[in-house]
Each structure stands twice: as C-alpha cells, then as structure tokens.
C-alpha cells in the first residue's frame, strides 16, 4: 500500500475538504434551479462561490493531509456535475438571446454534449486504469479546461442578464466568444490527451 493510500485510510471521512465538496454540490443544485428562473445574477454569484471552493478544498486536503478515498471520488464527481449541468442549462437558456448575439457567441446543444461526453469518457478511463493499479491523476490540460469552462459559464450568465433587445457590449461579446471556444478546444485537447495517456498505460 502506498504512503498516500495508507494515510487516506487514517483520515476521518467527515472532514473540512469533504464538507466543502458537499456544500459545492448543494450550491450547484441551487444554481441549476436559479438559471431557468432567470435569476442570472444570483446564479452567477453562487457559481463563482462553488467554483472557488473547488480550489480551497483541494488545497486544504493536501496542506493538512486530509485526503480520503471518498474525497478522491466525490471531488471530481461534483466538478463534473456543476460544469455539465451548467452547460446543459445554458444551452437551453441561450436560445432566447436576440439576434444581436451571433451563433458563435452561444453555448449550444452540441457544445453541451461535447462537454458531457468528454467527462464521461475520462471518468471511464480513470476508473479502468486505477482499477488495474495505474495512476490517472489530473493533467495540466484538464485543469486549464476547467478554468476555460468556468469562464464560459460566467460570461454566458453575464450575457443572459443583458436587456433582450439591447446591443451586446463589445467587451462582453468577445469575452464570451473567447471563453466558449477556448472551452471547446481545451475540452477536445484534454480529452485526447487522456486517451493517449490511457493507451500508453495499457501498453505498459
């Protein structure tokens, strides 16, 4: 048994990182309720808080040696829930934007499917590799992907709170376009990277 694995068995399940992760899951559910209700500002604030706790609980777990097996499962699960759920909700809501917002400035159904599909694929690969004793830790490309996806959600909520027939602010329009397409490209790139890493592990 590795040192990390042995240490994780000695840490109580109910600890600060796992509590923060659970709170993040509850916040995600509230965000999913607020978006269809057109309460975009409240949804934006709670999304930022939830996304911020992702960094906090990870840092706390490593800093104070409170990594648990439950946390290793729950933390990425909640990350996927809040991102995939937000993209699905926004794909529905952004259909109501006026024609002043071009098609390439919207999260659409196929983008949401791409995000969800990538997360399902990586989860399956991680489960397979770790079941056979391999290490499938998060890559830097995956962490950057998360940053771009969060930026896409935030800018989309800012766009939705604009007046329906108003001309989009230039800074917001192009920030939205950049965030959405960076999230798309990083989603594909990181997904391919995980596939190659999994293939390499299987061959070895």
Secondary structure, 3 states (H helix, E strand, C coil): CCHHHHHHHCCCCCCHHHHHHHHHHHHHHHHHHHHHCCCHHHHHHHHHHHHHHHHHHHHHHHHCCCCCHHHHHHHHHHHHHHHHHHHHHHHHHHHHCCCCCCHHHCCCHHHHHHHHHHHHHHHHHHHHHHHCCCCCCCCHHHHHHHHHHHHHHHHHHHHHCCCCCCCCCHHHHHHHHHHHHHHHHHHHHHHHHHHHHHHHHHHC
